[in-house]
Amino acid sequence: MTLRATLQYRALAIAMATVMAQTSPVFAASHREAPITALDQKADITDWFAFVSPEHPDKVIMILNVDPFLEPSNGPNYFPFDPGILYEMKVDNTNDGIEDITFQFRFKTEIRAPGVFTGFVGNLAGIPPITNLDGPGSEGLNLRQSYSVTMVTPTSRIDLAGGQTLFAVPTNVGPRTMPNYQRLRQEGIYNLPNGVRVFAGTVADPFFIDLGAAFDSLNFRSAAGGGVLSANVDADDQHNYAPNALAGFNVNTIVLEVPITMLTRDGKTHPAADKAAVIGTYGTTSRRKVSILRALDGEGKWAQVQRMGNPLINELIIGTGSKDRFSMDDPKNDGQFATFFLNPLLAQIFSSIGIPVPPAPRNDLLPLVQYMAPICPGCGPGDAGAIADLLRLNTGIPPTPVASEKRLGFLAGDTAGFPNGRRLNDDVVDIAARVVGGILVDATKYGTRIGDGVNAPATPPLSVFPFEANAYSGRDSAHAGPGQAGCPNQPNGICPIN
């Protein structure tokens, strides 16, 4: 096949994949929320976090996690970011559901030793172990990625890197190749001008859920309560009583720390009672619009593939037939999905199995998709704005120290937690299920302790930037699952099968 024919064939394949991604009716699972992202894993947003930094309370942390279920041992190229994707973090600070500030991230890949058979090598064939991202000690970084950070407003585009070359931190291949992974990771934390910090690389996936039970038609483990937790299990924020399906898997992350004054509408900090303290946030991934002749040259406008504001909206609320449209549309247009928000099928399912839920329309769910109390106590009737799935964050509410965080966040009186933003320790599975169950209407009448029994991440989050735990070692890591260790308060510490 000639080079020209090869390029045309590849372009046609990309075009066909794009059409399939836009039309496929298959069902989507968690961490692959919609059919389009089930076919484009690199562009799949697994989680979106935004919270006031417990380390620097005058700053906000935003975390975009992408590319799910990364097996730590899966060489030889492991898990680079996709240079064909535009990764974005977006902020609405004027209550209209439209981004006012966007942070854009683009990645470049270099192959530094084309004759080497793997992306990373060290302590082998005269190549020293990988101890640095650049210079001496980086020789074994064959596949190396750098990236840019750009802040976009309606009137400006600002390169935030300040002339620095920013390198993504690779996955943790193992102790022979990377004998001091913590040091390597620390080198990937960059202090940028104007009080901004950034990190990009592979980390341990912080999400936690009994995924298999959830998607087996809510077939939760009876040994963990069968979907309704006992008071003792519900009060335990530290341990798991059912298998965490994400334990042992990595994920790619972009972590950004930004002063609050760079995010608010007037460039100032505000108390919690002031509506100007509240911002709406979400993350997106986009690819170039594809045409057969131009698919490989990187031209054309960007087409959004995935977005995420509040967690689990696409998985648990939006119907499968609408998931792709939801993923590709903008929050300002979410009025078209109002029926899903105001009469969610999940609530009907809870009712069918004997869990009391409020009747529709479910106006109690509107704080998730509009600017209103309790997240925005200063918002009046005219401030709610259009229905828009944004993760709203009140920057005037001080952070809770990581060691004191409550997994149920707002529901447990920890007002710095979800749905006021989202932290790594927030048990959004249990919180979201209980909110759909009606706990915000009447905690006594609709306060069923719905939960999967997975109450904490497999690896605890850190109290300092970038907050997510080190990537699991490709050589030495293992997964937790039904019938395996990982549930310390179950008999012999083994996670239940039934």
C-alpha positions in Angstrom: 0.0 0.0 0.0 1.4 3.4 -0.9 1.9 6.1 1.7 -0.9 8.2 0.1 -3.3 5.1 0.2 -2.3 4.4 3.8 -3.1 8.0 4.8 -6.4 7.9 3.0 -7.3 4.5 4.6 -6.4 5.9 8.1 -8.5 9.0 7.5 -11.5 6.9 6.3 -11.2 4.7 9.4 -11.1 7.8 11.7 -14.2 9.2 9.9 -16.1 5.9 10.2 -15.2 5.7 13.9 -16.5 9.2 14.5 -19.8 8.4 12.8 -20.1 5.1 14.8 -19.3 7.0 18.0 -22.1 9.5 17.3 -24.8 6.9 16.4 -24.0 3.7 18.3 -26.9 2.7 20.6 -24.9 0.5 23.0 -25.2 0.8 26.8 -22.5 2.7 28.7 -21.0 1.8 32.0 -19.5 4.0 34.7 -16.2 5.6 33.7 -17.5 5.2 30.1 -20.6 7.3 30.6 -22.0 7.4 27.1 -21.8 5.3 23.9 -19.6 7.9 22.3 -17.0 7.6 25.0 -17.3 3.8 25.2 -15.7 4.0 21.8 -13.2 6.7 22.6 -11.7 5.8 25.9 -8.9 8.4 25.7 -11.4 11.2 25.6 -13.6 9.8 28.4 -13.7 12.0 31.5 -13.9 9.6 34.5 -14.2 12.3 37.2 -14.3 16.1 37.7 -13.4 17.6 41.0 -13.4 21.3 42.2 -12.8 22.3 45.8 -11.3 25.1 47.9 -7.7 24.0 48.7 -7.2 22.7 52.3 -3.6 23.6 51.8 -4.2 27.2 50.5 -7.7 28.3 51.3 -7.4 31.3 49.0 -7.1 29.0 46.0 -9.3 26.5 44.2 -8.3 23.1 43.0 -9.7 21.7 39.8 -9.0 18.1 38.7 -9.8 16.5 35.4 -9.4 12.7 35.3 -9.5 10.9 32.0 -8.9 7.5 30.4 -10.5 4.9 32.7 -9.3 1.5 34.0 -5.6 1.9 33.3 -3.9 -1.4 34.2 -0.6 -0.5 35.8 1.3 -3.3 34.1 0.0 -2.6 30.6 3.2 -1.7 28.7 5.1 -1.2 26.5 3.7 2.3 25.9 1.5 2.6 28.9 -0.9 5.6 29.1 0.1 8.8 27.3 -2.3 11.7 27.0 -3.7 12.0 23.5 -2.1 14.9 21.5 -5.3 15.0 19.4 -7.5 15.9 22.3 -8.1 19.4 23.7 -8.6 19.1 27.5 -10.4 22.0 29.1 -11.5 23.2 32.5 -14.4 25.7 32.4 -15.7 28.2 34.9 -19.0 30.2 34.8 -19.0 33.1 37.3 -22.0 35.0 36.0 -24.8 32.5 36.7 -25.7 32.0 33.0 -24.4 28.5 32.5 -21.8 29.8 29.9 -18.1 29.6 30.6 -16.4 32.9 31.3 -12.9 31.4 31.9 -11.4 28.4 30.3 -8.1 26.6 31.0 -6.9 24.7 28.0 -4.3 21.8 28.0 -2.6 20.4 24.9 0.0 17.6 24.9 2.9 16.8 22.7 4.7 13.4 22.5 8.3 12.8 21.7 10.0 9.5 21.1 13.6 10.1 22.2 15.1 6.6 21.5 13.3 5.1 18.5 15.3 1.9 18.7 14.2 1.1 22.3 11.4 -1.4 22.5 9.5 0.2 25.4 8.4 3.7 26.4 10.4 3.5 29.7 13.5 1.7 30.6 16.2 2.0 33.3 19.0 0.0 34.9 19.3 -1.9 31.7 21.8 -2.0 28.8 23.7 0.9 30.2 20.7 3.2 30.6 20.5 4.6 34.1 17.3 4.4 36.2 14.7 7.1 35.6 15.1 9.7 38.3 14.3 12.9 36.5 11.9 14.2 33.9 14.6 16.1 32.1 18.4 16.1 31.9 20.6 13.4 33.6 18.5 10.6 34.9 15.8 11.1 32.2 17.6 9.0 29.5 15.2 6.1 30.0 12.2 8.3 29.3 11.8 7.2 25.8 8.2 8.3 25.4 8.0 11.7 27.0 5.2 14.2 26.9 5.1 18.0 27.5 2.1 20.2 27.6 0.8 23.7 27.5 -1.6 25.6 29.8 -3.6 28.5 28.4 -6.1 30.7 30.1 -8.9 31.9 27.8 -11.3 34.7 28.5 -13.6 36.6 26.2 -10.9 39.2 25.6 -7.6 37.3 26.1 -5.5 34.2 25.7 -2.7 33.9 28.2 0.1 31.2 28.2 0.3 30.4 31.9 3.5 28.4 31.7 5.6 31.5 31.8 8.3 30.1 29.5 8.6 26.8 31.4 8.6 23.4 29.7 6.0 21.3 31.5 6.5 17.6 31.5 3.8 15.0 32.3 4.7 12.5 34.9 4.7 9.0 33.5 3.1 6.0 35.1 5.0 4.1 37.8 6.6 1.3 35.8 8.3 -0.4 38.7 11.2 -0.1 41.2 13.9 -1.1 38.8 13.0 1.4 36.2 11.9 4.2 38.6 13.5 3.5 42.0 12.2 6.8 43.5 8.9 7.4 41.9 7.9 9.9 44.6 10.8 12.2 43.6 10.0 11.8 40.0 6.4 12.8 40.6 7.4 15.7 42.8 9.4 17.1 39.9 6.2 17.2 37.9 4.6 19.8 40.1 5.1 23.2 38.5 4.8 26.6 40.1 3.6 29.0 37.4 3.3 32.8 37.5 0.5 34.5 39.5 0.2 31.8 42.1 -0.9 29.0 39.8 0.3 25.4 40.2 -0.2 22.5 37.8 0.5 18.8 37.6 -0.3 16.3 34.8 0.4 12.6 34.8 -0.8 9.2 35.9 -2.1 8.6 39.4 -4.0 6.0 41.4 -7.7 6.3 40.4 -9.4 8.0 43.4 -12.9 7.0 42.6 -14.6 4.3 44.7 -17.7 2.2 43.9 -18.9 -1.4 43.8 -19.3 -1.1 40.1 -20.2 -4.7 39.3 -23.0 -4.7 41.8 -24.3 -1.3 40.7 -24.6 -2.2 37.1 -26.0 -5.7 37.8 -29.4 -3.9 38.2 -28.4 -2.6 41.7 -27.5 -6.1 42.9 -25.6 -4.9 46.0 -23.8 -7.3 48.3 -26.0 -8.6 51.1 -23.0 -8.8 53.4 -22.6 -5.0 53.0 -26.3 -4.3 53.6 -27.8 -5.1 50.2 -27.9 -1.4 49.2 -29.1 -0.1 52.6 -26.3 0.4 55.1 -26.5 -0.2 58.8 -25.9 2.8 61.1 -22.5 1.4 62.0 -21.3 0.9 58.4 -22.8 4.3 57.4 -20.8 6.0 60.1 -17.5 4.5 59.0 -15.7 6.9 56.6 -12.5 4.9 56.5 -13.2 1.4 55.5 -14.9 -0.6 52.7 -17.4 -3.4 53.3 -17.7 -4.3 49.6 -15.1 -4.5 46.8 -14.0 -1.2 45.2 -13.8 -1.9 41.5 -11.3 0.9 40.9 -8.7 -0.4 43.4 -5.4 -1.1 41.7 -6.3 0.9 38.5 -4.6 4.1 37.4 -6.1 7.1 35.7 -4.6 10.1 33.9 -5.0 13.4 35.6 -4.6 17.2 35.2 -4.6 19.1 38.4 -4.7 22.9 38.5 -4.5 25.2 41.5 -5.7 28.8 40.8 -6.2 31.8 43.2 -9.9 32.4 43.8 -9.4 36.0 42.6 -8.7 34.6 39.1 -12.1 32.9 39.0 -14.7 35.2 40.5 -16.6 37.7 38.3 -14.9 40.8 39.9 -11.5 39.4 40.8 -12.2 39.5 44.5 -12.9 37.0 47.3 -16.3 37.0 48.9 -18.0 35.6 52.0 -20.2 32.5 51.6 -23.4 34.6 51.8 -22.5 36.6 48.7 -23.6 35.1 45.4 -20.4 36.4 43.8 -18.6 33.7 45.8 -20.2 30.9 43.8 -18.8 29.6 40.6 -20.0 26.8 38.3 -17.4 24.5 36.9 -17.0 21.6 34.5 -14.5 19.8 32.3 -14.5 18.8 28.7 -12.6 16.9 26.1 -12.7 17.7 22.4 -11.4 16.5 19.1 -11.0 18.2 15.7 -13.9 17.8 13.5 -13.0 15.0 11.1 -13.0 15.1 7.3 -11.4 12.3 5.2 -8.8 14.6 3.5 -7.9 16.6 6.6 -8.2 14.0 9.4 -4.4 13.7 9.9 -3.3 17.4 9.6 -4.9 18.6 12.8 -7.0 21.3 11.3 -10.7 22.2 11.6 -12.8 23.3 14.6 -13.0 21.4 17.8 -15.9 19.1 18.5 -16.7 18.3 22.1 -16.7 14.6 22.9 -17.4 14.5 26.6 -18.2 16.8 29.5 -18.7 16.4 33.2 -20.0 18.8 35.9 -21.8 16.9 38.7 -20.7 13.3 39.1 -23.0 10.5 38.0 -25.5 12.7 36.1 -24.8 11.0 32.8 -24.6 7.5 34.4 -27.6 7.6 36.7 -29.9 10.4 35.4 -29.6 10.8 31.7 -31.3 8.1 29.5 -29.1 6.0 27.3 -30.7 7.4 24.1 -29.8 11.0 25.2 -26.3 10.3 26.6 -24.4 11.2 23.5 -26.3 14.4 23.0 -25.7 15.3 26.7 -22.0 14.6 26.3 -21.6 16.7 23.2 -23.8 19.7 24.2 -23.2 22.7 26.4 -24.6 23.1 29.9 -26.5 26.2 28.8 -28.7 23.8 26.7 -29.6 21.4 29.5 -33.2 22.5 29.6 -33.8 19.8 27.0 -32.9 17.2 29.7 -35.2 18.7 32.4 -37.5 15.7 32.5 -34.6 13.5 33.5 -33.7 15.9 36.3 -37.2 16.5 37.6 -38.5 12.9 37.3 -35.4 10.6 37.4 -35.9 6.9 36.6 -33.6 6.0 39.4 -36.1 7.5 41.9 -38.9 5.4 40.3 -36.7 2.3 40.7 -36.1 3.1 44.4 -39.9 3.4 44.9 -40.5 0.0 43.1 -38.3 -1.8 45.6 -39.9 -0.2 48.7 -37.7 2.8 49.3 -39.9 5.9 49.9 -39.2 8.8 47.5 -41.0 12.1 47.0 -43.4 12.5 44.1 -42.4 14.3 40.9 -41.7 17.0 39.9 -38.5 16.8 41.9 -37.8 20.5 42.5 -35.5 19.5 45.3 -32.9 18.4 42.7 -32.7 21.8 41.2 -29.8 23.0 43.3 -27.7 20.5 41.3 -28.5 22.3 38.1 -29.3 25.9 39.1 -27.7 28.6 41.3 -29.7 28.5 44.5 -29.5 27.6 48.2 -27.9 25.8 50.0 -24.8 26.0 47.8 -25.6 29.7 46.9 -27.4 31.1 50.0 -27.0 34.6 48.5 -28.8 33.8 45.3 -32.3 35.2 44.8 -35.0 34.0 42.4 -33.5 36.0 39.6 -30.0 34.4 40.1 -30.9 30.7 39.5 -30.2 30.9 35.8 -31.1 28.3 33.2 -30.9 24.6 34.1 -27.3 23.7 33.5 -25.2 20.7 34.8 -22.4 22.5 36.6 -20.4 21.5 39.6 -21.1 24.6 41.7 -18.6 25.7 44.3 -19.0 28.3 47.0 -15.5 29.7 47.3 -16.5 31.5 50.5 -17.0 28.3 52.5 -13.7 27.4 54.1 -12.2 24.0 53.5 -12.3 21.1 55.9 -8.9 19.6 56.8 -8.5 16.4 54.8 -8.3 14.2 57.9 -11.6 15.6 59.2 -13.6 15.4 55.9 -17.0 13.5 56.1 -17.6 11.2 53.2 -21.2 12.3 52.9 -20.2 15.9 52.6 -23.1 18.3 52.9 -25.5 15.6 54.1 -23.2 15.0 57.1 -22.9 18.7 57.9 -19.5 19.1 56.2 -20.5 22.0 54.0 -17.1 22.0 52.2 -18.1 18.8 50.5 -20.3 17.6 47.6 -22.6 19.0 46.3 -20.7 22.1 47.2 -17.9 21.3 44.8 -16.4 17.8 45.0 -13.4 16.5 46.9 -11.6 13.2 46.5 -13.0 11.7 49.7 -16.6 12.6 48.9 -18.7 9.4 48.5 -20.7 10.8 45.6 -22.3 7.4 44.9 -24.0 7.3 48.2 -24.7 11.0 48.3 -26.2 11.1 44.8 -28.3 8.1 45.5 -29.7 9.6 48.7 -30.4 12.9 47.0 -32.3 11.1 44.3 -34.1 9.3 47.1 -35.3 12.6 48.5 -33.2 13.3 51.5 -33.1 17.0 50.7 -36.9 17.1 51.0 -37.2 15.4 54.4 -34.3 13.5 55.9 -36.6 11.7 58.3 -39.2 10.6 55.8 -36.8 10.0 52.9 -33.5 9.4 54.7 -32.9 5.8 53.7 -29.2 5.0 54.1 -28.7 4.0 50.5 -25.2 2.9 49.8 -22.9 0.3 48.1 -20.7 -0.3 51.2 -17.6 1.2 49.5 -16.9 4.2 51.7 -13.4 5.3 50.9 -10.8 5.3 48.1 -8.4 2.4 47.9 -5.5 4.7 48.4 -6.2 7.7 50.7 -5.9 11.1 49.1 -3.0 13.4 50.2 -3.4 16.6 52.1 -1.1 18.5 49.8 -1.0 19.2 46.1 -1.7 17.4 43.8 -3.8 15.5 46.4 -4.1 12.3 44.3 -2.1 9.3 45.4 0.9 8.0 43.4 0.2 5.7 40.4 0.2 2.1 41.3 3.4 0.2 40.4 3.2 -1.8 37.2 5.3 -4.5 38.6 4.0 -4.8 42.2 0.3 -3.7 42.2 -2.7 -5.9 42.5 -6.5 -5.4 42.3 -9.1 -5.9 44.9 -12.4 -7.6 44.1 -15.1 -10.0 45.3 -13.4 -12.8 47.3 -10.2 -10.8 47.6 -8.6 -8.7 50.4 -9.7 -5.1 50.6 -12.5 -5.1 53.1 -10.9 -5.0 56.6 -14.1 -5.1 58.6 -15.5 -8.2 56.8 -14.4 -11.7 58.0 -10.7 -12.2 57.4 -10.6 -8.9 55.6 -12.0 -10.5 52.4 -14.5 -8.6 50.3 -17.8 -10.4 50.0 -19.1 -12.1 46.9 -22.7 -12.2 48.0 
